[in-house]
């Protein structure tokens, strides 16, 4: 394994893509939880 490949994420080209994906999942979860709780109140 090369030294330059050691710190790279395995799926995406950059860490910013991972951060965007995780942030998007969190936002989607908040929206889903809001819709679920507002449906039962």
N, C-alpha and C positions, 0 to 999 in steps of 0.2 A: 504494500500500500504506500502511495506517495504521501509526503508530508502535506501537500496542498489539499489532498482529498480528506484528510483526517477531520477537519472542522466543518465539513459541508453537510447539509441535511441530506438524507438518503433519497427523498422523493422529488422535492422541488429544487429549483436552481439556487434560490436564495432564502435566507431566513425571513426576509420581509414577507414572502409569500406565506410562510407558516404563520407568522404573526397575524396577517390579514385573514387567513382561514380560521384561526382560533377566535379572533375577534368577531368574525361573522357568525360563527357558531354560537358564541355567547349572546350576541344580539338576537339571533333567531330563537334561542331558548327563552330569553326575556319576553319576546313577543308572544311565543306560544304559552308561556306560563300566565301572562297577562290575559290572553284570550280565554284560557281555561278558567281562571279565577273569576273573571267578569261574567262568564256564562253561569256560574253557580251562585253568584251573589244577588 
